[in-house]
Amino acid sequence: MYQVSQNCIAEIAFESGRAYRDPFNEVTVEVVFTDPEGEERVVPGFWSGESAWRVRYASPKVGLHRYRSVCSDASNAGLHGREGRLEVTEYEGTKGLLRHGRLGVAADRRHLEHIDGTPFFWLGDTWWFGLVKRLTWPGDFQRLTADRVGKGFSVIQIVAGLYPDVYQFDPRGANEAGFPWTEGYAGINPAYFDMMDLRIGWLVRSGLVPCIVGAWGFYMKFAGVEAMKKHWRNLVARYGAYPVVWCVAGEADMHFYVEHFGPDYSAEARQGWTEVARHLRSIDPYHNPITVHPTHPDSRAMVTDEAVLDLDMLQTGHSYTAAENTVRQVIACLAKEPPMPVLIGEVMYEGIMGTCWHDMQRFCFWTSMLSGSAGHTYGANGIWQMSTPEEP
């Protein structure tokens, strides 16, 4: 029997009894967990390479939990019909994120709180390229994490391998194991996500909430809706049990920087990402909050159905004029129905084009917060790109 503390991750391994030519695409595994109160939670499992499959589970409920596996290939005795028990014990540690549990939207629909009702303040930092090998593991990554914890940050915005600013499969987007997907998006590279596991787990253990951005918006054109659904299923299976926030896409409706996709692309992208977001909501058994990082003005403008969103994220500009625009957009978004917490997800990166230094960072933070924002995210180009003198 497995044993784990409240809100902490239990990982259960399964070994396939059959060999598949393409296990990622041919087979799905889910595990049905039943908690001490009899409530069931269907948790997707993930293929972790060769014949190995895993599932990750966390719960705030102390007591005996039972599980049974369900495989799309019911004849595979290694993956289908496996049963077991899991004992969840009271968390006795000091980490507030694990003591209070995952995030949700507060009853007033204006703020975020932990599952136990403790208020949560979103102070984010932008690490779009935080999973690449330029930010070495463990040294650089753990050093930057400690710096951010010491300065009071609570959220890290980080992209799951399908990045902005560079073309698909650009070497600057690789981690120690390569790229997350094979070229043509026919399958994934599990080793990439193994390295991602180390970093996401470290953020959570350090008390930082990962805001995981699935992909930059133009990957809707590069990879398509079905590949993005599979991408998100893998992310939910690996990281859904952690206290995370999901960001479906970054700058969701944008064309690639040097390639215009045609006059109808933005509308197609919004429709596609809405479909992906709806899929994400349907498969995440933990109901982690969902948002979209916009081009402009806000998350609601990036989807065709606002019901797929929990948080309204804003991008409000990258010059001195962004401060006034930030106030206007926060106030405008707070007036919209249905109400949602409003977050600044990107504004005036510090030092961009030799402007927007620390004085403007503080000014923009306070103007957004005092206008009613539920949170604010800081950013600086050199940090989000993980630029180094050796590899700029």
Helices and strands as residue ranges (DSSP letters): E 2-5, E 10-15, H 23-26, E 29-34, E 40-44, E 46-47, E 52-57, E 63-71, E 83-89, H 96-100, E 103-105, E 112-114, E 119-120, E 122-127, H 139-150, E 155-159, G 171-173, H 190-205, E 209-213, H 219-222, H 225-239, E 245-247, H 265-283, E 290-291, G 299-302, G 306-308, E 312-315, H 322-334, E 342-346, G 352-354, H 358-370, E 375-378, H 381-384
